[in-house]
């Protein structure tokens, strides 16, 4: 009986993932990443301040939840062939202080090691 139960569990183990065929915002040309995904912006939708000429873009999540904008299906999605580079550039530029700190530490360790080798 136990084996029959296991057979039915594995036979009916199809995955049901919602939105599996929907294009993700991070691959869109209008996507502007942020360190917090909930603060990422969509440069397709925004509002221009007529006094300061500043444009405030809508949050990605708001655009995907609003059917008048992109909606769940991403109707204004345009694929960005270089999306992975845009995200990498963003991550590097936001982590420059950490990268510089690590570089200084590595440089110091190498110098200490060279001094150590001179005496031994």
C-alpha positions in Angstrom: 0.0 0.0 0.0 2.8 2.4 0.9 4.5 1.9 -2.6 1.2 2.5 -4.3 0.9 5.9 -2.5 4.5 6.8 -3.5 3.7 5.9 -7.1 0.7 8.3 -7.2 2.8 11.1 -5.5 5.5 10.9 -8.1 3.1 10.4 -11.0 1.2 13.5 -10.2 4.1 15.8 -9.3 3.7 18.4 -12.0 4.8 21.9 -11.2 2.3 24.7 -11.2 4.2 28.0 -11.4 2.2 31.1 -12.0 3.5 33.6 -14.6 6.1 31.2 -15.9 5.7 32.4 -19.5 5.5 36.1 -18.7 8.5 38.3 -19.6 10.3 39.6 -16.4 10.8 43.4 -16.0 14.5 43.0 -15.4 14.9 42.0 -19.1 13.1 45.1 -20.4 14.7 48.2 -21.9 12.7 50.4 -19.6 13.8 48.6 -16.4 15.9 50.8 -14.0 17.3 48.5 -11.2 17.5 49.4 -7.5 19.3 47.8 -4.6 15.8 46.9 -3.3 13.7 45.2 -6.0 10.6 46.9 -4.7 12.2 50.3 -5.4 13.1 49.5 -9.1 11.6 51.9 -11.6 10.0 51.6 -15.0 11.1 54.3 -17.3 8.2 53.7 -19.6 5.8 55.3 -17.2 6.3 58.5 -15.2 5.2 62.0 -14.5 7.2 65.2 -15.4 7.3 68.1 -13.0 6.5 71.1 -15.1 8.5 73.4 -12.8 11.7 71.5 -12.1 11.6 69.5 -15.3 12.3 66.4 -13.2 10.7 63.1 -14.2 9.5 60.7 -11.5 9.2 57.2 -12.8 6.7 54.7 -11.6 7.7 51.6 -9.6 8.0 48.4 -11.5 5.6 46.6 -9.2 2.9 49.3 -9.6 3.2 49.1 -13.4 2.8 45.3 -13.4 -0.2 45.5 -11.1 -1.9 48.2 -13.2 -3.6 46.8 -16.3 -3.7 50.4 -17.8 0.1 50.4 -17.7 2.0 47.2 -18.4 -0.2 44.8 -16.5 0.5 41.2 -15.5 1.2 40.2 -19.2 3.8 43.0 -19.7 2.1 44.4 -22.8 4.8 47.2 -23.2 7.7 44.8 -22.7 10.6 45.4 -25.1 13.5 43.0 -24.7 16.9 44.5 -23.7 19.6 42.4 -25.2 22.1 43.8 -22.7 19.9 43.5 -19.6 22.5 41.4 -17.8 25.2 44.1 -18.4 22.9 46.8 -17.1 22.3 44.9 -13.9 26.0 44.1 -13.5 26.9 47.7 -14.1 24.4 48.8 -11.4 25.7 46.2 -8.9 29.3 47.3 -9.5 28.6 51.0 -9.2 26.7 50.5 -6.0 29.5 48.4 -4.5 32.4 50.6 -5.4 33.2 51.4 -1.7 33.4 47.7 -0.9 35.5 46.9 -4.0 37.9 49.7 -3.1 38.1 48.5 0.6 38.8 44.9 -0.5 41.5 46.1 -3.0 43.2 48.1 -0.3 43.2 45.1 2.1 44.5 42.7 -0.6 47.2 45.2 -1.6 48.3 45.5 2.1 48.4 41.7 2.6 50.5 41.4 -0.5 53.0 44.0 0.7 53.2 42.4 4.2 53.8 39.0 2.5 56.6 40.5 0.4 58.2 42.0 3.5 57.9 38.6 5.2 59.6 36.9 2.3 62.6 39.3 2.4 63.5 38.2 5.9 63.0 34.4 5.3 
